[in-house]
Amino acid sequence: MRVAGIDITLSSSDLAAATADLIVFFAIEGDRRIEGADSSLAKRMTGEAKRRGFRAEYGKTLVFEHVSGKTDCLLVGLGRREGVTFERLRIASATAARQAAALRAKRVAMRPVGAALETFDKDALLRATIEGFVLACYRFDKYLSRSTGGRKSVSGGAGRPERLTIHGLKKSKVLDAAMRRSSAVVDGIVIARDLVNEPANMLYPEEMAKRARSLGKSPQVTVKVLGPRELERQKMGALLAVARGSDRSARLVHIAYKPKSVAGSTRRKRRKIALVGKGVTFDSGGYDLKSTSTMADMKTDMGGAAAVLGAMAAVVQLGSEHEVHCVLALAENMVSGDALKPGDVITARNGRTIEVNNTDAEGRLVLADALDYITEKENPDVVLDVATLTGACVIALGTRLAGVMSFDRKLAEEILAAASRAGEGFWPLPMVEEYSKQLESSIADTLNTGERYGGATTAALFLSHFVPQGSAWAHLDVAGPVFSSQADPLWGKGGTGFGVATLVDFVLSR
């Protein structure tokens, strides 16, 4: 199977005898066994490890020459057995991929540490191996000229591995399904990462809507794009208000996936799931202008919409028994003579009036109309909105975790379970209804922001006014992990595609 440009195969043969440029072994701290190594190679590895002080600590690596003298070997530490998680397995595989690239190894062979980790099924081990390896090979180099080494490819790069053989796993229907799922998830993550990494002069509302249309090629998918006139007819005053300051007009994209058992059928309808993404393709902050340092990365403020679109692409590729709707609310938040001003009062699609006391809190405004649109048009059974919404969430949870907020505890737990299986970090934040008082306005139905403290919660409380009361709705604030300014062991630097894997798992497991 070819996944994001890398050929991946399974083999039940002995890893030690693999034909490859680099053979990768994983080791658990305190465990003398090295799975996949024959006695002579194991002796050589343990000798090298002892001589060079290698203890299989998490993230540590050891490179040495194979006994044949023709192949390199790599030992990757997983740390203590009790600390090994799906995410750690995925990062270990990513570490192997980066080492392979550094060594310019085109053919790589490895074996997941199955026997020593009985808590993981073979399909989970396979998914962690594939996803970590392929995602670490990702490059966004489409704007590099050929004279500087660019390949005009989002996944190129010097020394990039071309083939991965995974040993110790015999082909089966279960593992074939795991490979297909990993391939679709990785493709979805790559879509999201490409979108987040695009500069704002290349990716704006109209262009992002154009790229979303590509999903409409499937017979089970319909794509509807609402331009300025349609948005006016829909009375989406909040979304239009955010876009007023830009020469680039707003768009709302509605993608609907209907499985064959639903489309044109009289059989009982499946559940409807709606995924709504904030797509502010550039956020200057409006008249509440951001500082130079914080504005520099604001091309990433459409990371929620990117994650939703990437997840939808994966769901379409894999198929789902559920009907899935994806809504992207797209706008630029800029400054001009017609731009939204602090103190302005606008009217959202549901008729609720909003006093704008901060033009830099625009994401909740575009989401407000999108949430009202999809809940009124489709009456979904469950709604998740995904957004790079607040700095408050980043302060609370840092850059590795996203926040989950919902009045529906069961739904929040379901999202957290999906995130755990997908290897992504989400954390529940409280919905304190008393904080709603912070949103009271003397001249309108609501303010768009509350006080400085508890900002992630007040933002979610604001959004709750645009979904039916008591509905199964959750807000996912992904502001922290959607973009990495440092070289992350899994994501590298730039857009991460965070959220895609969790959303796919959530949809498929319902």
C-alpha angles and dihedrals in degrees: 000000000000114000119185091332097316122110110227125190136171123229133184091198126110113286094213090063095046120137102232145118090238130023115200125206125184121215134196118219111254094015114109094196119097110195116226096019121116120223097268094047093043090052091051092048096048089047092051092045092052093045093050098038096247113163102173092250115170111284096008119128137193124197121196140152121272116243088252090062090223101085136049121231127210127199115199120194120225097184124226117354094240092055097055112114134169089260091051091051090050092049091048090055089047089052089054091051093051091049089049090053091049090051091044090235110167097183117049129182126190143158126218114236095248106150094051094048106055093167091071124076117224091249091055091049090050093048092049091050096049098041095047094046098046096041090053089056092058118120130178101207104134092120096050112107118233090247089065096046101267118152097196088241132117091219105036129102138142115289094012112161115247103191135034122189115192112205131200095040121101117210115262139153090261094052092042088055090048091052092049091049093048090049092052093045092049091048089051092048091049090052090052093045092049091051094048092047094051114105115246093245088061099039117046131145097280093046094047090050089051091054091048090057090071089078089064091076090086114088089227094056132076124188123201122185120196115204128192096288094048090046089053090050089049089051092233093166095160096053092043092048092057091050095048095093095056133078085220110082125223126261134194116203121199116190117184124194117192120181118230091254089062106034109090092348131125092209121115110292119250122231118286118229121190123199115191122190133196107230110184098157091195129008118196090169091247114239088340083068120201120236119260093255096050094042094057094081098036092114081082095065090100091063092114093055090044091054092048092049092047091049091048090052090053093047091051090050094049099035126228135218088223130077108245128196124193122195124188118193104201128190144130118236105215141150125253141128090280097043124125111272132208107266096029118135117220133179121232125214093266091056095255113141119224128200105211107219093164124032089194089068091072100128094074089052095056090044092050093065093040092052093048091047097053097040092050096042101041108015092217122201092229134015128197121183119197122198148155085231115150142022085210090070091052090051091050099043107017126220100307098058136058125205127244117202126179142138086221105081094187091054092048090052090050091053092048090050091051090049091051092052090046094050096241127129118242127159130193118245122193127258100217105187092196087069088068087083087072088066096056115123127196093215106030141034092263147353116238094229138032132201125317095258118073090015096153091055096046089050090055091046089054090053092049088071090067099056125065113274112263094015123142097259133146133182119217115198106198098169094123107049102029093089130029117208090185130055101272118202091237106023102031112207125327132019113013105192087230114177098029095096093047094049092049092049091047093052096044096045099049 
